[in-house]
Amino acid sequence: MEKVWRHCETTGARGRTATLKVKFSDFELITRSRSVAIIDSESDLSGLALDLLKQLLPPKKAIRLLGISVSGFTDPEPDEDQLPLMLDEFSVRE
């Protein structure tokens, strides 16, 4: 989880959805996800991951792999160089 958050910190990426991937000893794979307004800290991410994992406890079979990912990225700072879209020029008039 630290590696995922370190990547988010380095790139400035902030997402809305945390996804937990669980692979069991028989190679069955399941995912569970939860979306929030924004994942803005490592504690936000770890809290979501733990909440998702708690839904699966106690496991019915042995777990061989756990993974966490972040998606639903948001642009924290809009690009100020972007030109505004002038819709009035293209409006349909009756």
N, C-alpha and C positions, 0 to 999 in steps of 0.2 A: 504494500500500500504506500509505503514511503516513496518508492520509485515513481509511482503514478503521480503522487502529489508533487514530487520534486520536478517532474516534467511540466506539470501545470504551472508551478511557480516560475520556472525558467522561461517558459514561453508566454506567461501572462494569461494563459487560457483559463477560463472559468466555465464550467458546465452546469447543466441542470439535472442530469440523470446519472445515478450510480448503478452499475450492473454487477452483480455477483455471479460468477461462473463456478459451478461445482461439478467436478468429475468424480464419479464413484469408482470403487475398486473394480467393478465389472464394466467400466468405461461408459456407463450411462452418463449423459451430460444434461444438466439443467441450468437455467439462468433465472435469476430473480432481479427485478429492477425497481427503483423508486425515483420519482422526480420531485424536486423541490424548486423554490424560487431561484436559488443559486447555491452552488457548492463553492464557498469562498475561503475555506481553510482546511488544513489537514484534519482537524477535529471534526469538521462537518462531514468529510469523506469517511473517516473512521466510524463515526456515529451511524451513518447510513449503512456502511458495510456490516457493522455489528447487528443492527436491526434486521437486515436481510438474513444474516446467518442465524439469528435467534429463531426465525420462522422455521428453520430446518432442524432444530434441536429438539430432542435427541435424534441423531441420524439413524435411519433404518438399516443402513449398511455402511461399510467403511468408505471414507472419503480419501481419494488419492491426490486431488488437486483443488486448490481454491484460487480464484483470480478475481480482481476487481478492476473495473474500468469506468471512465467518465465519458459521457457523451452529451449531446445537446448543447454544444458550445455557444457562448454568447460573445459578442464583441464588446469588451469592457469600455472602450473609448471609440466613439464613432469617428470615421475618417473625416477630418475637417477639410481636406482637399477635395472632397466629393462635391460635384456641382448639384444644386437643387433641381428636382424634376419640375418643370414648368407645365403643369397640367392645363392651365387656363387657355393656352394657345391651341390645345388639341380638343377642347371640350366640344361636344356636339350641341349645336344651338338650333332651336326650333324656329 
